[in-house]
Amino acid sequence: MDNLNNLLQGFEDVIAPMNLLLALIGVLVGTAVGVLPGIGPAMTVALLLPITYGMEPVQAFIMFAGIFYGGMYGGSTTSILLNTPGESSSVVTAIEGNKMAKAGRAAQALATAAIGSFVAGTIGTLLLVLVTPIVVDFAIGLGAPDYFALMLLSFIAVTSVLGASRIRGLVSLLMGLTIGLVGIDAVSGQQRLTLGVPQLADGIDVVVVAVAVFAVGEALWVAAHLRRRPVEVVPVGRPWMGRKDWKRSWKPWLRGTAFGFPFGALPAGGAEIPTFLSYATEKRLTKHPEEFGKGAIEGVAGPEAANNASAAGTLVPMLALGLPTNATAAVMLAAFQSYGIQPGPLLFEREASLVWVLIASLFVGNLLLLLLNLPLAPTWARLLRIPRPYLYAGILFFASMGAYAVNAQPLDLFLLLILGLLGFAMRRFGLPVLPLILGVILGPRAELQGRRSLQLSGGELSGLVGGPVSYAVYTVIVLVLVWPLVRRFVARPLRERGVRER
């Protein structure tokens, strides 16, 4: 009952005229940037994060909620009209969505994506309201060893689950941990990796790292592979759905939501797995199997709902535990830290009004997203015709302005360039970006909790194991590390037996 009262108070703050205007601006800007080709929600949020500086925290997070959901939706437009997913979780939407567009059903594909995003986002945010306080109650009883174990699990999971190579994931994580070490040691007071530069004593701001690696790295990568040919965008009418389309879409929306939310809340769960599971499920359950691969509306409705429900799920561990499970949540965590706010179990006590305003803003932003995107879809489609050189030149300009606005230091522009080149190199050699961002954000916190655990135990390694939670987490870590080896040794004899039987 208290949570409901808190949520109603959050709605009361959000519906103030100025706050509603900020939510509207957030949705518009988030969708407009998210729609642009090659720009996913994480890059959208990182690029637009600096525009919230100078605002009161409540107003900043109201706008940020709109940017978050707007950026999540924008990727579906490029996937459907341009066959260019902004991120890996939009790949499945492109499979059937672009086929529908080429068959003259772009309006229906965009409509089912928009409505599916609204349904999944609303249900996911409602689950966020119900689940997060329970997770907070659980997290309050955790000690330093338990938090260290959870952060270690996040590191292991993000290097094991994402990408095809664990080595590349580990290299990316180590680079992030190294960047996170820059600054003054909180225990000894000694400077680390500052190279004698006084401005680095406070460390490298996470916002600068995120903008550099996502925006500048992506812009340099696209510029290096730019091909000057006109972009073919499928014409779009006013999105609408007939009775048959509604009948075929509502069940995939609900099933996609059921897949997406739990996976979003898992460490490194992400949206890739639930979107593929949703697509496979719809392909198996459909009454129109002949349409799959040629433009089946279920193949757009289900994965797009799973993608947005996963986005809501990522906020559960981010708010309750301070653990981001994907790149977008990591950038949002950086937004909290830029205001001196630390997500975790005490967040609901220290910043209760801010948290419930943010959650209420997600509901409002989701509704505004639906009301705006259905009539404005043709406008977003015209944005796709912006020439790539102009687009990425603009991205570099706004990235530089945003990085300078963080501390008003010229050094940040130099760091932006260096880290942007690092982001370019990571794309060149296939290194995932998320482990680096996670290492920068969680590295110092993991170090703090680990050293605190060792201090309490007098330096004994046994101090890293606190109670049942840490035992369970370490068991999961061992399973994650050992399972690929077990699978390899089990699969090899089976393959050899099959060859002999032939």
Helices and strands as residue ranges (DSSP letters): H 2-14, H 17-35, H 41-48, G 49-52, H 57-82, G 88-90, H 91-102, H 106-140, H 144-161, H 166-181, E 183-184, E 191-192, G 198-202, H 206-211, I 212-216, H 217-224, H 243-265, H 272-285, G 289-291, H 298-320, H 327-338, H 347-350, H 352-383, H 388-407, H 410-428, H 434-456, G 461-464, H 468-501
